[in-house]
């Protein structure tokens, strides 16, 4: 009915470091090389690969409004960084694997930025994250339980350049998740006043 306020729509969001195009191209080749290596593995689209710092989940417009300036300040306080790529790994560490990923070096500057993103999320009204942060790039997910497979070695650059913090919207579709940037914040950039 007209004149009545509409309920706020919540959207699924997360905060991540975006990847440089050259790395995305390299990861596309890595993912293609893994296509037949693992039974039942659903590979991610390389164009959607990112380094998640804080999953937010259902987000209200008010939370996102409060979050933007705090994320901009966190990004401005963190210099661009190069993080080492450590090779293929799985989550969880024991039992049947659910996620195939590239492990990323947990260097001090990356961990500090993740901590700042956690603080920003709490400031915006999100519940504290209860899981420990393990930096990684997800390459695929198993839908069914499978025995733990041997992991092949893959050719990777020694490190990846991380220079943009991004607030993403995530939409689940039959062909896979689609990510849309809601805000981009350059590391070492200028925070809004």
Protein Blocks (a to p, Z undefined) as FASTA:
>chain_A
ZZiacddddddddddddddfklmmmmmmmmmmmmmmpghiacddfklgccdfbdgbjadf
klmmmmmmmmmmmmmmpccdddddebjcdddfehjdfbdcddddddfklmmmmmmmmmmm
mmnopacdfbdcdddddfbdcfbdcdddddddddddfbdcdfbdcdddddddfkbpcddd
fbdcdehiacdZZ
